Structure formats: structure tokens, C-alpha cells
Amino acid sequence: MKNKLKIWLAIGAISTVVVGCAKSEGTETASKPVASPSIPLTLTRETPVADGKEYTIAAKASNLRVSADKTLPVWTFNNSVPGPQIRVKVGDTVKIKLQNELEEPVSIHWHGYPVPNGMDGIPGVTQDAVVPGKTFTYEFKATIPGTYWYHSHQDSVNQLDKGLYGSFIVEGADEDYDRDYTLVLDEWMSADSMDMGSHTNNAQNGGMEGMNHGSMDMGDMEGMDHSHMDMGDMSGMGHDMSMYDLYTINGKTGDAIDKLTVKQGEKVRIRLINAGYLTHTMHLHGHEFKIVSSDGQPVNSPAVITDQGIAVAPGERYDLEFIAKNPGNWLLEEHGNEARVENMRAVIAYEGSENKQTDASNAPEELPQFDLLKYGKQAETRFSLDQSFDQEVLLNLNTAMKGGEMVYTINGKVFPDTDPIRVDRGEKVKVTFINHSSKDDHPMHLHGHFFQVLSKNGQPLEGAPVIKDTLNVKPGEKYVVAFEADNPGEWMFHCHDLHHASAGMVTDVKYNGYQSGYTPDPNVDNIPE
């Protein structure tokens, strides 16, 4: 496997952030003069909303101004981070042409959406990565409403960090909101942020030369004695994410984050998407609200709640709904004790209250945690714990040292040596996750399918049926889920902390007898993780 995990000691600039509501697209130049030779610094523009029925997305380098004093070199889709919000209705045919204007291959994966296998965007598995100067057209039918997102799956641990992602919204026929905001949560390394007054345009490759977040030589970790480590515990060997010191919402941080304007009496939907590699616990101040969907799937009879922390793990999505009936300015903010969380907060601003401060942060406060598994009301489901399954699979998730490097394993193996899950079309498959890592969460993501969560730590669910495509499994936790093999192909099943995936935590769901007709081009450097 080409990419391995890294606890990075050499830090370059990173990128990734996504947005919500409509704006136009183009380029800007820096507000300050740049050093000689005088070349304008290309800046990203606000994220546009695009009709996905037929649209072209160009992958290109640029620079993202996350705040008045911080600018990061990034890779973009159509010169915005997040990339364009692709918005369609159920029944539409989605047709997106990807055009590569970078110097490295790229692809697009439609995270959470059950596209045909050939449209899944996995280099070397479903297609060749799109090489510089070439194009690839993704085409599929929008059949299921909800909140999804897209991102490059070529060397994805690095390319997401550089900014190659956007939101994908499929509207149902019965949706009715006065305001509909999408907030993409992300985290970056600010070590190489630019002084706007002293840089020429270094965006040809995003200023990322030499950055590789997928590989790490454990020998760099001076003073560590690997020979006597307890690999079952790996205590002290947690995956260090402290280098991500800059938190953003829709590509902006702190006071630069756009306000969410509402009017009294309006029905408001907020779509939270985590495009980063850390879980972010969000708190909506001053309002009762409902969680109406998770990973795009509706919650049955969602209850009204207030003052709960909503933990959004990497790859997950949660949709909130509330009625704007408490005028003022209110925070939607991350909670935690670290200084970096202070910059992940948006202001919900009522019209007419722009200059009125009615709220203050309480980010360090511990809140009751929202529990999706005990939320809503029970309903008839496709699967149950007491039914018979065609196949039962155990996935032990763990951390280990192999060849002097930290790796993340499934049943003691690292990809591509993990054992694939082989299925026949129509089979009902039960999967048990057990996280044996002592410190690391593993948000497990299945491509091309939804799965139903049946139990946690041996206890069946108490609330509404939970249907997801990404499930965060914390250290020591055990989950049982089930899915139906109803979408033939070869599908990745992996941890969406992509550092873990690039270091081995990947397997495949392979349909017996499936023939894709795709043969990888040996001249293309396909890197599926």
C-alpha cells in the first residue's frame, strides 16, 4: 500500500472546508500589494450553488483567505473551498464533468450516495484517476433525498486536506424551509499561512510541495522504544491530531464566518457536514430544535430538544430544524476545552437584531450528548437482531506496529491484504464492529449502501430506526449493523479518518460474478486512499 499513516512532524499548509448557500464564482486578488515581481495572489471565491443536472467542475489551485490575517494555499473545485454545492431534486439525472487543471490526478467520490459502481470515483477500482488536462463525466440518477457530499478519492488523505470537496444536496418533493443553510466543518494546519503582503502567486500546486499526510517513518519519533510496546494497548500511541490548530466553517474561521440570517417565524434547516478528520460537538444556543435526519436519512418522529451537544464525526451529516422564535444573535458553536474550538462558531442573526448582542459562548461547558440511538420513535424496519442473515461478518478494528510504522488493522490485517466481504446480490449481511484501539475513534464508512444500526454494546436500539452510511465506533465499543447487498459492484468499506484508511483500515464488499469492464491503466498513478 502506497500511503501509510503519519504523526506529522513536518507541517505544511493544508486545506479543506465546505459551504452552504448560493454565491457566484470567479477569482479575486489580494487587497495588499505583493512582493516583486508583482503577481496578483489568486484567491478563492464564495461557494456557488449549482444545478447538478449538467455542470462542469474544474480542479485547480488557489489560495483560501480563512480570516483577515490568514490565507492558505489550497486545491479547489471551481476556485472555491468548499467546492460548488451541487443541488438537484429527486428524479433528476446528475451529470457532472470533472476537468483536471492540477498537476496531479484527481477523482470525485459521492460520499453516502448509492451511485452505480462505475460512478463511485475510486481510482484503480472503478475508474482511473483523471490525469492533468483530462476529463471524466459522472452520471447517475438522484433517487434518494438528503444531505451528502463529494470529495476526491485519489490520495484522499492528502487531497481532502488540500480542499477538494463540496456538498451534494438532493431535495425531496415535500421539503419546505424558509432558510436552508449548509455548514461544512473542517480543520487545518495554519503553520504555513501566508502574509498577504509578501507572497507572490504560489498556487500552481497549492504551495503543498513535500506534504504527504499518508506516510510516516516511525523512526522519526525520537526516543520511542518500539521493541517493548504492548500492541494490544498502544497506550501513548494515539494518532496525534494537535497539528490541526485552525477550525473552520465553510472555509472561514472565527469572526470571518458568515452569519446565518433568519427572520422571526421562519422555519430553518441547518445541514452539518464534517469534511475533516476530527469529531466536532456542536451546540445550538437559544432555540428548541429537532434532528430531522442523519447521513441524509430521515429520523422517524424526531422529538424537540434543547441544549444538547451534537457530535458530528468525520464523514457524518446531521440536519437540524428549528423555528426562529427568539430574536437576537445566537451562537451555533463547538464545545470543548481546547483553544482551537473557539473559532468554530457561527452567529444566527435575526433581521433587525444585527447590532444586538444577546448571547455569549459557553464552549467549555459539558453538555448532555445527543444520542441518535435513543431518539425518535420506533417503526417497522428492514432488519432485526433476531432474524436470520445470509452472512455474518466480524470486523475487529485495531492499531499496531508493522515494519516500524503505525498501522490500522481490520482483523489483524492492513489493506490490500484485508479479507474482502464477498456477497451475492440480494443477501442480507450482518456486520459487527469492535474497536480495540485504545485511543482512536474509527468512523466506518460503507460505499454504495446504507446500513441499519441494530445494537450498541449488546443493547438493541430504543429509538427510531437508525440508517447510516458512516458510523463512529469509539474505543471499546461494539456495534452490530446490517445491510442488503442491493447495488452490485466492488465497494470500499473503510475508516473515514483517512489517516487510518491510508494506513491500512480498508476492506471491500465484492459482489460475486460482478464484471465491471474497467481495466486500470498502468500508466496512471491510481491511489484509492
HELIX and SHEET records of a PDB file:
HELIX    1   1 ASN A  117  MET A  119  5                                   3    
HELIX    2   2 SER A  156  GLN A  159  1                                   4    
HELIX    3   3 ALA A  203  ASN A  205  5                                   3    
HELIX    4   4 MET A  218  ASP A  220  5                                   3    
HELIX    5   5 GLY A  254  ALA A  256  5                                   3    
HELIX    6   6 ALA A  339  ASN A  343  5                                   5    
HELIX    7   7 LEU A  372  LYS A  374  5                                   3    
HELIX    8   8 LEU A  498  SER A  502  1                                   5    
SHEET    1   A 5 VAL A  49  ASP A  51  0                                        
SHEET    2   A 5 GLY A  83  LYS A  89  1                                        
SHEET    3   A 5 TYR A 165  GLU A 171  1                                        
SHEET    4   A 5 GLY A 146  HIS A 151 -1                                        
SHEET    5   A 5 HIS A 109  HIS A 111 -1                                        
SHEET    1   B 4 LYS A  70  PHE A  77  0                                        
SHEET    2   B 4 TYR A  55  SER A  67 -1                                        
SHEET    3   B 4 THR A  93  ASN A 100  1                                        
SHEET    4   B 4 THR A 135  LYS A 141 -1                                        
SHEET    1   C 6 LEU A 246  ILE A 249  0                                        
SHEET    2   C 6 ARG A 179  TRP A 188 -1                                        
SHEET    3   C 6 LYS A 267  ASN A 274  1                                        
SHEET    4   C 6 ARG A 317  ILE A 323 -1                                        
SHEET    5   C 6 LYS A 290  SER A 294 -1                                        
SHEET    6   C 6 GLN A 297  PRO A 298 -1                                        
SHEET    1   D 5 LEU A 260  VAL A 262  0                                        
SHEET    2   D 5 ARG A 345  TYR A 350  1                                        
SHEET    3   D 5 ASN A 329  GLU A 334 -1                                        
SHEET    4   D 5 HIS A 280  LEU A 284 -1                                        
SHEET    5   D 5 ILE A 310  VAL A 312 -1                                        
SHEET    1   E 6 GLU A 405  ILE A 410  0                                        
SHEET    2   E 6 GLN A 391  LYS A 402 -1                                        
SHEET    3   E 6 LYS A 428  ASN A 435  1                                        
SHEET    4   E 6 LYS A 478  GLU A 484 -1                                        
SHEET    5   E 6 PHE A 451  LYS A 456 -1                                        
SHEET    6   E 6 GLN A 459  PRO A 460 -1                                        
SHEET    1   F 6 GLU A 405  ILE A 410  0                                        
SHEET    2   F 6 GLN A 391  LYS A 402 -1                                        
SHEET    3   F 6 LYS A 428  ASN A 435  1                                        
SHEET    4   F 6 LYS A 478  GLU A 484 -1                                        
SHEET    5   F 6 PHE A 451  LYS A 456 -1                                        
SHEET    6   F 6 VAL A 466  LYS A 468 -1                                        
SHEET    1   G 5 ILE A 421  VAL A 423  0                                        
SHEET    2   G 5 VAL A 506  TYR A 511  1                                        
SHEET    3   G 5 GLU A 490  CYS A 495 -1                                        
SHEET    4   G 5 HIS A 442  LEU A 446 -1                                        
SHEET    5   G 5 THR A 470  VAL A 473 -1                                        
END                                                                             
